[in-house]
Amino acid sequence: MEFHETGKPASRNELEQLVALFPSSAPPELLTFYAKTNGVYEPDCYIPELHFTQLYIYEISELPRMKDIYDERISQDLMAIGSDSFGNQYCIGIHGARFGKIYFWDHEEDHVGMAQLGLPHDEELFHKNEEFISDNLDLFINAFVPDEE
């Protein structure tokens, strides 16, 4: 499937800044992705089995801001790298057993964010809104198909 690229491939300097966001090393598929294209956007696609809609992988320049926004709301071993059409986040594992794997973060079940806002929340549900999607970024992106409707 063809995707709309949001920018030209990342520069060497941008790739070095990306690597600096990770505690040890960046997932190789992520570096390869940004070396080829600087983000993708496709509103008319989905993953049939998972019912995820729209693929938006952030431009490399947006990643530090997204890391700041979601730093305490998403588990420390994940980093937001994209979103769907509803504000949910696609995340990549940045260390440990989740390294390089892709997860879905459901914003409607964000109990950490609710606690930060002083809203009713359940601390036992902190980070229970993170669902495994794929073993790596390439498999995740290639799972999307065109929405024919």
mmCIF file of the C-alpha atoms, coordinates in Angstrom:
data_MODEL
# 
_entry.id   MODEL 
# 
loop_
_atom_site.group_PDB 
_atom_site.id 
_atom_site.type_symbol 
_atom_site.label_atom_id 
_atom_site.label_alt_id 
_atom_site.label_comp_id 
_atom_site.label_asym_id 
_atom_site.label_entity_id 
_atom_site.label_seq_id 
_atom_site.pdbx_PDB_ins_code 
_atom_site.Cartn_x 
_atom_site.Cartn_y 
_atom_site.Cartn_z 
_atom_site.occupancy 
_atom_site.B_iso_or_equiv 
_atom_site.pdbx_formal_charge 
_atom_site.auth_seq_id 
_atom_site.auth_comp_id 
_atom_site.auth_asym_id 
_atom_site.auth_atom_id 
_atom_site.pdbx_PDB_model_num 
ATOM 1   C CA . MET A 1 1   ? 0.000   0.000  0.000  1.00 0.00 ? 1   MET A CA 1 
ATOM 2   C CA . GLU A 1 2   ? 1.247   3.497  -0.821 1.00 0.00 ? 2   GLU A CA 1 
ATOM 3   C CA . PHE A 1 3   ? 1.291   6.081  1.969  1.00 0.00 ? 3   PHE A CA 1 
ATOM 4   C CA . HIS A 1 4   ? 1.496   9.863  1.874  1.00 0.00 ? 4   HIS A CA 1 
ATOM 5   C CA . GLU A 1 5   ? 4.916   10.917 3.100  1.00 0.00 ? 5   GLU A CA 1 
ATOM 6   C CA . THR A 1 6   ? 4.813   13.923 5.414  1.00 0.00 ? 6   THR A CA 1 
ATOM 7   C CA . GLY A 1 7   ? 8.375   15.055 4.865  1.00 0.00 ? 7   GLY A CA 1 
ATOM 8   C CA . LYS A 1 8   ? 11.699  14.348 3.243  1.00 0.00 ? 8   LYS A CA 1 
ATOM 9   C CA . PRO A 1 9   ? 13.925  11.665 4.790  1.00 0.00 ? 9   PRO A CA 1 
ATOM 10  C CA . ALA A 1 10  ? 15.514  12.600 8.103  1.00 0.00 ? 10  ALA A CA 1 
ATOM 11  C CA . SER A 1 11  ? 18.955  14.163 8.023  1.00 0.00 ? 11  SER A CA 1 
ATOM 12  C CA . ARG A 1 12  ? 21.932  12.636 9.803  1.00 0.00 ? 12  ARG A CA 1 
ATOM 13  C CA . ASN A 1 13  ? 21.556  15.272 12.533 1.00 0.00 ? 13  ASN A CA 1 
ATOM 14  C CA . GLU A 1 14  ? 17.853  14.434 12.984 1.00 0.00 ? 14  GLU A CA 1 
ATOM 15  C CA . LEU A 1 15  ? 18.655  10.717 13.231 1.00 0.00 ? 15  LEU A CA 1 
ATOM 16  C CA . GLU A 1 16  ? 21.273  11.469 15.899 1.00 0.00 ? 16  GLU A CA 1 
ATOM 17  C CA . GLN A 1 17  ? 18.679  13.487 17.838 1.00 0.00 ? 17  GLN A CA 1 
ATOM 18  C CA . LEU A 1 18  ? 16.269  10.553 17.558 1.00 0.00 ? 18  LEU A CA 1 
ATOM 19  C CA . VAL A 1 19  ? 18.851  8.124  18.953 1.00 0.00 ? 19  VAL A CA 1 
ATOM 20  C CA . ALA A 1 20  ? 19.354  10.485 21.913 1.00 0.00 ? 20  ALA A CA 1 
ATOM 21  C CA . LEU A 1 21  ? 15.679  9.974  22.921 1.00 0.00 ? 21  LEU A CA 1 
ATOM 22  C CA . PHE A 1 22  ? 16.307  6.302  23.719 1.00 0.00 ? 22  PHE A CA 1 
ATOM 23  C CA . PRO A 1 23  ? 17.794  4.994  26.968 1.00 0.00 ? 23  PRO A CA 1 
ATOM 24  C CA . SER A 1 24  ? 20.256  2.669  25.218 1.00 0.00 ? 24  SER A CA 1 
ATOM 25  C CA . SER A 1 25  ? 19.697  2.218  21.486 1.00 0.00 ? 25  SER A CA 1 
ATOM 26  C CA . ALA A 1 26  ? 16.938  3.031  19.022 1.00 0.00 ? 26  ALA A CA 1 
ATOM 27  C CA . PRO A 1 27  ? 14.998  0.200  17.344 1.00 0.00 ? 27  PRO A CA 1 
ATOM 28  C CA . PRO A 1 28  ? 16.722  -0.415 13.972 1.00 0.00 ? 28  PRO A CA 1 
ATOM 29  C CA . GLU A 1 29  ? 13.400  -0.463 12.053 1.00 0.00 ? 29  GLU A CA 1 
ATOM 30  C CA . LEU A 1 30  ? 12.600  3.016  13.364 1.00 0.00 ? 30  LEU A CA 1 
ATOM 31  C CA . LEU A 1 31  ? 15.937  4.418  12.213 1.00 0.00 ? 31  LEU A CA 1 
ATOM 32  C CA . THR A 1 32  ? 15.513  2.760  8.805  1.00 0.00 ? 32  THR A CA 1 
ATOM 33  C CA . PHE A 1 33  ? 11.985  4.169  8.520  1.00 0.00 ? 33  PHE A CA 1 
ATOM 34  C CA . TYR A 1 34  ? 13.105  7.747  9.220  1.00 0.00 ? 34  TYR A CA 1 
ATOM 35  C CA . ALA A 1 35  ? 16.118  7.411  6.930  1.00 0.00 ? 35  ALA A CA 1 
ATOM 36  C CA . LYS A 1 36  ? 13.664  6.616  4.079  1.00 0.00 ? 36  LYS A CA 1 
ATOM 37  C CA . THR A 1 37  ? 10.815  8.995  4.932  1.00 0.00 ? 37  THR A CA 1 
ATOM 38  C CA . ASN A 1 38  ? 10.073  11.554 7.603  1.00 0.00 ? 38  ASN A CA 1 
ATOM 39  C CA . GLY A 1 39  ? 6.678   10.286 8.695  1.00 0.00 ? 39  GLY A CA 1 
ATOM 40  C CA . VAL A 1 40  ? 3.643   8.982  6.848  1.00 0.00 ? 40  VAL A CA 1 
ATOM 41  C CA . TYR A 1 41  ? -0.030  9.801  6.841  1.00 0.00 ? 41  TYR A CA 1 
ATOM 42  C CA . GLU A 1 42  ? -2.854  7.779  5.324  1.00 0.00 ? 42  GLU A CA 1 
ATOM 43  C CA . PRO A 1 43  ? -6.394  8.580  6.465  1.00 0.00 ? 43  PRO A CA 1 
ATOM 44  C CA . ASP A 1 44  ? -8.089  5.941  4.309  1.00 0.00 ? 44  ASP A CA 1 
ATOM 45  C CA . CYS A 1 45  ? -6.654  2.693  5.624  1.00 0.00 ? 45  CYS A CA 1 
ATOM 46  C CA . TYR A 1 46  ? -7.121  0.231  8.458  1.00 0.00 ? 46  TYR A CA 1 
ATOM 47  C CA . ILE A 1 47  ? -5.970  -3.077 9.914  1.00 0.00 ? 47  ILE A CA 1 
ATOM 48  C CA . PRO A 1 48  ? -8.938  -5.429 9.365  1.00 0.00 ? 48  PRO A CA 1 
ATOM 49  C CA . GLU A 1 49  ? -8.428  -7.801 12.301 1.00 0.00 ? 49  GLU A CA 1 
ATOM 50  C CA . LEU A 1 50  ? -7.752  -4.996 14.773 1.00 0.00 ? 50  LEU A CA 1 
ATOM 51  C CA . HIS A 1 51  ? -10.145 -2.316 13.485 1.00 0.00 ? 51  HIS A CA 1 
ATOM 52  C CA . PHE A 1 52  ? -7.464  0.370  13.747 1.00 0.00 ? 52  PHE A CA 1 
ATOM 53  C CA . THR A 1 53  ? -8.146  3.261  11.407 1.00 0.00 ? 53  THR A CA 1 
ATOM 54  C CA . GLN A 1 54  ? -5.785  5.762  9.844  1.00 0.00 ? 54  GLN A CA 1 
ATOM 55  C CA . LEU A 1 55  ? -2.040  5.527  9.917  1.00 0.00 ? 55  LEU A CA 1 
ATOM 56  C CA . TYR A 1 56  ? -0.077  8.555  11.015 1.00 0.00 ? 56  TYR A CA 1 
ATOM 57  C CA . ILE A 1 57  ? 3.562   8.098  11.977 1.00 0.00 ? 57  ILE A CA 1 
ATOM 58  C CA . TYR A 1 58  ? 4.872   11.376 13.347 1.00 0.00 ? 58  TYR A CA 1 
ATOM 59  C CA . GLU A 1 59  ? 7.590   13.378 11.667 1.00 0.00 ? 59  GLU A CA 1 
ATOM 60  C CA . ILE A 1 60  ? 10.886  12.956 13.466 1.00 0.00 ? 60  ILE A CA 1 
ATOM 61  C CA . SER A 1 61  ? 10.750  16.555 14.754 1.00 0.00 ? 61  SER A CA 1 
ATOM 62  C CA . GLU A 1 62  ? 7.481   15.778 16.592 1.00 0.00 ? 62  GLU A CA 1 
ATOM 63  C CA . LEU A 1 63  ? 8.848   12.851 18.611 1.00 0.00 ? 63  LEU A CA 1 
ATOM 64  C CA . PRO A 1 64  ? 10.454  14.867 21.456 1.00 0.00 ? 64  PRO A CA 1 
ATOM 65  C CA . ARG A 1 65  ? 7.189   16.785 21.964 1.00 0.00 ? 65  ARG A CA 1 
ATOM 66  C CA . MET A 1 66  ? 5.146   13.572 21.953 1.00 0.00 ? 66  MET A CA 1 
ATOM 67  C CA . LYS A 1 67  ? 7.594   12.025 24.407 1.00 0.00 ? 67  LYS A CA 1 
ATOM 68  C CA . ASP A 1 68  ? 7.055   15.002 26.745 1.00 0.00 ? 68  ASP A CA 1 
ATOM 69  C CA . ILE A 1 69  ? 3.259   14.862 26.407 1.00 0.00 ? 69  ILE A CA 1 
ATOM 70  C CA . TYR A 1 70  ? 2.966   11.146 27.078 1.00 0.00 ? 70  TYR A CA 1 
ATOM 71  C CA . ASP A 1 71  ? 6.039   10.574 29.261 1.00 0.00 ? 71  ASP A CA 1 
ATOM 72  C CA . GLU A 1 72  ? 4.105   9.849  32.468 1.00 0.00 ? 72  GLU A CA 1 
ATOM 73  C CA . ARG A 1 73  ? 0.957   8.539  30.803 1.00 0.00 ? 73  ARG A CA 1 
ATOM 74  C CA . ILE A 1 74  ? 2.537   5.745  28.758 1.00 0.00 ? 74  ILE A CA 1 
ATOM 75  C CA . SER A 1 75  ? 4.721   3.036  30.319 1.00 0.00 ? 75  SER A CA 1 
ATOM 76  C CA . GLN A 1 76  ? 8.394   3.979  30.574 1.00 0.00 ? 76  GLN A CA 1 
ATOM 77  C CA . ASP A 1 77  ? 9.368   1.210  28.148 1.00 0.00 ? 77  ASP A CA 1 
ATOM 78  C CA . LEU A 1 78  ? 7.184   2.660  25.348 1.00 0.00 ? 78  LEU A CA 1 
ATOM 79  C CA . MET A 1 79  ? 7.298   5.834  23.259 1.00 0.00 ? 79  MET A CA 1 
ATOM 80  C CA . ALA A 1 80  ? 4.495   7.306  21.123 1.00 0.00 ? 80  ALA A CA 1 
ATOM 81  C CA . ILE A 1 81  ? 5.466   7.378  17.440 1.00 0.00 ? 81  ILE A CA 1 
ATOM 82  C CA . GLY A 1 82  ? 2.075   7.876  15.760 1.00 0.00 ? 82  GLY A CA 1 
ATOM 83  C CA . SER A 1 83  ? -1.671  7.997  16.143 1.00 0.00 ? 83  SER A CA 1 
ATOM 84  C CA . ASP A 1 84  ? -4.976  6.891  14.715 1.00 0.00 ? 84  ASP A CA 1 
ATOM 85  C CA . SER A 1 85  ? -7.925  9.109  13.803 1.00 0.00 ? 85  SER A CA 1 
ATOM 86  C CA . PHE A 1 86  ? -9.250  9.143  17.389 1.00 0.00 ? 86  PHE A CA 1 
ATOM 87  C CA . GLY A 1 87  ? -6.173  10.343 19.295 1.00 0.00 ? 87  GLY A CA 1 
ATOM 88  C CA . ASN A 1 88  ? -5.005  6.912  20.375 1.00 0.00 ? 88  ASN A CA 1 
ATOM 89  C CA . GLN A 1 89  ? -1.258  6.403  20.112 1.00 0.00 ? 89  GLN A CA 1 
ATOM 90  C CA . TYR A 1 90  ? 0.860   3.868  18.303 1.00 0.00 ? 90  TYR A CA 1 
ATOM 91  C CA . CYS A 1 91  ? 3.914   3.208  20.470 1.00 0.00 ? 91  CYS A CA 1 
ATOM 92  C CA . ILE A 1 92  ? 7.225   1.451  20.045 1.00 0.00 ? 92  ILE A CA 1 
ATOM 93  C CA . GLY A 1 93  ? 9.068   -0.441 22.766 1.00 0.00 ? 93  GLY A CA 1 
ATOM 94  C CA . ILE A 1 94  ? 12.242  1.409  23.693 1.00 0.00 ? 94  ILE A CA 1 
ATOM 95  C CA . HIS A 1 95  ? 13.911  -1.133 26.015 1.00 0.00 ? 95  HIS A CA 1 
ATOM 96  C CA . GLY A 1 96  ? 13.490  -4.464 27.734 1.00 0.00 ? 96  GLY A CA 1 
ATOM 97  C CA . ALA A 1 97  ? 11.153  -7.199 26.522 1.00 0.00 ? 97  ALA A CA 1 
ATOM 98  C CA . ARG A 1 98  ? 9.069   -4.705 24.525 1.00 0.00 ? 98  ARG A CA 1 
ATOM 99  C CA . PHE A 1 99  ? 12.050  -3.304 22.539 1.00 0.00 ? 99  PHE A CA 1 
ATOM 100 C CA . GLY A 1 100 ? 11.071  -2.661 18.903 1.00 0.00 ? 100 GLY A CA 1 
ATOM 101 C CA . LYS A 1 101 ? 7.545   -4.041 19.332 1.00 0.00 ? 101 LYS A CA 1 
ATOM 102 C CA . ILE A 1 102 ? 4.479   -1.948 18.509 1.00 0.00 ? 102 ILE A CA 1 
ATOM 103 C CA . TYR A 1 103 ? 1.669   -1.257 20.983 1.00 0.00 ? 103 TYR A CA 1 
ATOM 104 C CA . PHE A 1 104 ? -1.678  0.519  20.829 1.00 0.00 ? 104 PHE A CA 1 
ATOM 105 C CA . TRP A 1 105 ? -2.357  3.038  23.621 1.00 0.00 ? 105 TRP A CA 1 
ATOM 106 C CA . ASP A 1 106 ? -6.088  3.703  24.142 1.00 0.00 ? 106 ASP A CA 1 
ATOM 107 C CA . HIS A 1 107 ? -6.636  7.305  25.272 1.00 0.00 ? 107 HIS A CA 1 
ATOM 108 C CA . GLU A 1 108 ? -10.154 6.555  26.537 1.00 0.00 ? 108 GLU A CA 1 
ATOM 109 C CA . GLU A 1 109 ? -8.674  4.279  29.192 1.00 0.00 ? 109 GLU A CA 1 
ATOM 110 C CA . ASP A 1 110 ? -5.937  6.714  30.259 1.00 0.00 ? 110 ASP A CA 1 
ATOM 111 C CA . HIS A 1 111 ? -6.237  6.424  34.047 1.00 0.00 ? 111 HIS A CA 1 
ATOM 112 C CA . VAL A 1 112 ? -2.843  8.098  34.585 1.00 0.00 ? 112 VAL A CA 1 
ATOM 113 C CA . GLY A 1 113 ? -4.064  11.172 32.677 1.00 0.00 ? 113 GLY A CA 1 
ATOM 114 C CA . MET A 1 114 ? -7.338  11.122 34.627 1.00 0.00 ? 114 MET A CA 1 
ATOM 115 C CA . ALA A 1 115 ? -5.384  11.106 37.908 1.00 0.00 ? 115 ALA A CA 1 
ATOM 116 C CA . GLN A 1 116 ? -3.222  14.022 36.730 1.00 0.00 ? 116 GLN A CA 1 
ATOM 117 C CA . LEU A 1 117 ? -6.385  16.008 35.980 1.00 0.00 ? 117 LEU A CA 1 
ATOM 118 C CA . GLY A 1 118 ? -7.959  15.128 39.331 1.00 0.00 ? 118 GLY A CA 1 
ATOM 119 C CA . LEU A 1 119 ? -10.719 13.093 37.657 1.00 0.00 ? 119 LEU A CA 1 
ATOM 120 C CA . PRO A 1 120 ? -12.096 9.796  39.020 1.00 0.00 ? 120 PRO A CA 1 
ATOM 121 C CA . HIS A 1 121 ? -9.690  7.006  38.111 1.00 0.00 ? 121 HIS A CA 1 
ATOM 122 C CA . ASP A 1 122 ? -8.595  3.526  39.080 1.00 0.00 ? 122 ASP A CA 1 
ATOM 123 C CA . GLU A 1 123 ? -4.875  3.243  39.901 1.00 0.00 ? 123 GLU A CA 1 
ATOM 124 C CA . GLU A 1 124 ? -5.036  -0.525 39.352 1.00 0.00 ? 124 GLU A CA 1 
ATOM 125 C CA . LEU A 1 125 ? -5.755  0.238  35.672 1.00 0.00 ? 125 LEU A CA 1 
ATOM 126 C CA . PHE A 1 126 ? -2.649  2.399  35.144 1.00 0.00 ? 126 PHE A CA 1 
ATOM 127 C CA . HIS A 1 127 ? -1.061  1.288  31.844 1.00 0.00 ? 127 HIS A CA 1 
ATOM 128 C CA . LYS A 1 128 ? -3.702  -1.410 31.249 1.00 0.00 ? 128 LYS A CA 1 
ATOM 129 C CA . ASN A 1 129 ? -4.678  0.528  28.112 1.00 0.00 ? 129 ASN A CA 1 
ATOM 130 C CA . GLU A 1 130 ? -1.592  -0.658 26.198 1.00 0.00 ? 130 GLU A CA 1 
ATOM 131 C CA . GLU A 1 131 ? -2.222  -3.498 23.756 1.00 0.00 ? 131 GLU A CA 1 
ATOM 132 C CA . PHE A 1 132 ? 0.396   -5.418 21.775 1.00 0.00 ? 132 PHE A CA 1 
ATOM 133 C CA . ILE A 1 133 ? -0.054  -5.007 18.007 1.00 0.00 ? 133 ILE A CA 1 
ATOM 134 C CA . SER A 1 134 ? 3.027   -6.195 16.152 1.00 0.00 ? 134 SER A CA 1 
ATOM 135 C CA . ASP A 1 135 ? 6.527   -7.593 16.539 1.00 0.00 ? 135 ASP A CA 1 
ATOM 136 C CA . ASN A 1 136 ? 8.045   -4.634 14.680 1.00 0.00 ? 136 ASN A CA 1 
ATOM 137 C CA . LEU A 1 137 ? 7.328   -1.409 12.813 1.00 0.00 ? 137 LEU A CA 1 
ATOM 138 C CA . ASP A 1 138 ? 7.572   -2.914 9.326  1.00 0.00 ? 138 ASP A CA 1 
ATOM 139 C CA . LEU A 1 139 ? 4.995   -5.627 10.047 1.00 0.00 ? 139 LEU A CA 1 
ATOM 140 C CA . PHE A 1 140 ? 2.710   -3.037 11.643 1.00 0.00 ? 140 PHE A CA 1 
ATOM 141 C CA . ILE A 1 141 ? 2.818   -0.617 8.702  1.00 0.00 ? 141 ILE A CA 1 
ATOM 142 C CA . ASN A 1 142 ? 2.409   -3.416 6.161  1.00 0.00 ? 142 ASN A CA 1 
ATOM 143 C CA . ALA A 1 143 ? -0.696  -4.727 7.970  1.00 0.00 ? 143 ALA A CA 1 
ATOM 144 C CA . PHE A 1 144 ? -2.702  -1.664 6.859  1.00 0.00 ? 144 PHE A CA 1 
ATOM 145 C CA . VAL A 1 145 ? -4.952  -2.051 3.833  1.00 0.00 ? 145 VAL A CA 1 
ATOM 146 C CA . PRO A 1 146 ? -6.878  0.578  1.833  1.00 0.00 ? 146 PRO A CA 1 
ATOM 147 C CA . ASP A 1 147 ? -10.330 1.486  3.072  1.00 0.00 ? 147 ASP A CA 1 
ATOM 148 C CA . GLU A 1 148 ? -12.510 0.867  0.015  1.00 0.00 ? 148 GLU A CA 1 
ATOM 149 C CA . GLU A 1 149 ? -15.579 2.652  1.416  1.00 0.00 ? 149 GLU A CA 1 
# 
